[in-house]
Amino acid sequence: MKSQVRFGCRIFLSANEPFQHIVQRAQLCEKHGFDSVLIDDHPLYGTEAKQQLLRMLEKRGGWKILL
């Protein structure tokens, strides 16, 4: 069954941005009613931050993770 994204928010990353900033912005999106977050993950290639972010968002439940 294919589901549609009702609302979405794109998070842009800065070079060498602390992982916690990404998490805080994803949480802010949730607080404001967004049910999905698009993260341009090119700066995260080859880092543990990408996997940490995926695990954190999946634990939140109800999120659609678009990478």
ABEGO torsion letter per residue (X at the ends): XBBBBABBBBBBBBBGBBAAAAAAAAAAAAAAGBABBBBBAAAABGBAAAAAAAAAAAAAEGBBBBX
